[in-house]
């Protein structure tokens, strides 16, 4: 290089140009990704708004079970306190106080900083918690829960008292189940350990 300074300058310029090109391509890729994510978010928000509207219509028509499904769908698509609050109201109207109270726990946990949401959730808990069984689950690894044949997405939830329930925790390596029953106002702590992985053949 000392014998050929022109080659050195050319190599340096080429290196800089490659870096500039790489940065430009990366920037364009990130912009495209951000645009796709923004479009996806917009579609999800639109779908959530449509689900909320359907829930509102069903609620006005006193189809509370259907309304609760739509409001929960809206919350899954675009989590928001109003959707969760409306789902709780619909479940209460439908007599499904265990689900309503479970969602109140989620509302309290997620939107504690929002005064209206926190007060609403606490009111539901004060009204119903003492009449139900509170279940707290601990899995030593990531698990999916099935309660009485239905998906249970929360690790803490409420069930009806004086009834026999079955909870199944599914891990990557297998499943574990437990039957339980509790009295009103009682808390049941259930722990599941993942089954060992099968031996490699």
N, C-alpha and C positions, 0 to 999 in steps of 0.2 A: 504493500500500500504506500510505503514511503517513497517508492520509486515511481508510483503512478497515482498522484493526488486526484487526478480526474476520475479514476475508477473508484476511489474512496468516496468522493462526492456523489458519484452516480449511485453507489450502493446505499449510501445514507438516504439519498432522495427516494430511491426505490423502497427502502425499508419504511420511511415515513409515509409514503403513498399507500403501502400495504396496510399500515396501521390505520390511516384515515379511512380507507375503504372498509376495513373490518369494523371499525367503530360505526361507520355509516350504515352498513348492513345490519349490525346489531341493533342500532337505534330504530331502523325501519322494522325489524322483527319485533322489537318490544312495542313499538307503536301499533303494529298489526295485532299483536296479542292483546294489548290494552283495549283496542277497538272491539275485538271479538268478545272479550270479557264484559265490556260495557254493554255490548249488544245483548249478550246472554243475560246480564243483570236486568236490562230493560225488559226483556221477554219474561223473565221470572217475575218482575214487579207487575207487569201487565197481567200475567196469569194469576198472580196473587190478588190483584184488584178484582179480576173477574170472579175468582173463587169467593172473595169477600161479598161481592154483590149477590152472588147466588145464595150465600149463607144468609144474608139480610132478607132476601125474598122468602126463603124457606122459614126464617124466624117469624116474619110477619104473618105467614100462612100457618103458623103454629106447628110446622113440621120440624120439631126441635132436634130430633135425631139427625135428620139430613142437614139441618143448619150447623150442628156441631161439627159434622164431618167437613163441611165446606170451610168453616172458620179455622179449623185445625189445618186444613190443606193450605189456606192462605198464609197461616203462620209459618208453615214449613217452607213455603216458597220464598217468602220475604218476612222473616221474623219481626213482629211488631206487637206491642202491648195491647192495642185495641182489638186485634184479631184474637189474641189469647183470651182477653176478657170476655169477648162475645162468645167464644167457645165454652167458657165456664158457665156463662149465663144459660146457654142452650142446654148444656148437660144438666144443670140444676132444674130447668123447666121440664126436662125429660125424665127426671128422677134418678139420674145417674150421678149421685153425689160423690161416689168414690173417684170417678174420673174427673169430676169438677174440682175436687179437693186436691187431687194429684196435679192438675194443671195450675192450681193456685200456688202450689209449692214452686213450680217452674216459673210462674209469673213473679213470685216474690224473689226468687234467686236471680233471675235474669234482669228484672227491671226494678231492682230495689231502689235505685236512685230517682225513679219517677214517683213522686208522692201519690198521685192518684192510683197508680198500679199497685204500689205497696200497700196502701190502705185497703184497696179492694181485695187483694189477696189475703190480707190478714183477717178481714171480715169473713171471708169464705172459710178460712181455717178455723176461726173462732166458732163458727156456726156448726161445722160438720166434723172436724178432726176427732172430737171426743166420742163420736158415734161410730167411728171406723177403726180399722186396724192399720197402723202405719208399718210398712215393711221397708227395711233398709238392707240393701244388698252390697256385698263386697266380693269382687272377683279378683283373684291374684293376677290375672291377665285379662286382656280385652275380651269381652264376652257379649253375646246377644241374648236377651232375655225373652222367654215365652211364658206368659201367665195364663193358665187355663186355656191354652190353645191359641192365644192372641199375642202378637208382638207387644212387648212392654219396653218403651224406649228410655225410661228413666230408672235410675238405680234406687231411688226413694219414691215410694208410691203408696196409695191407700187401697185397701180391699174391704169388702163387706165382712162384718164380724160373724162369728159362730157358723162359718161355712168352711168346708175343706177346700183348700186351693193347692194347685201344683205349679211350681216354678221350675223352669228348665233353663240352665245357663249353657250356651253353646260356645265352645272355644274352637280354635283351629284344629286341636287334637281330639276333639270329641265333646260329649255333653255330660252334664251332671244335673240331676233333678232332686227336688225336695218337696215333700207334702207338708203343709202347715195349716194351722187354724189358730185364731186368736179371738180374744174378747174385745168389745168396744173400748177404745182408749188405750189398748195395749200396743207396744212396739215390738216387732219381731225383727231380729237381726239374723240374716242368713249369709253364710260365707261359702263360696265355691272355689275350689282349687282346680286348675286345668288338669285334665288327665294327661299322663305321660305320653309322649309321642310314641307311636308303634316302632318296634325295632326295624332297622334298615336291613332288608334281605340281601 
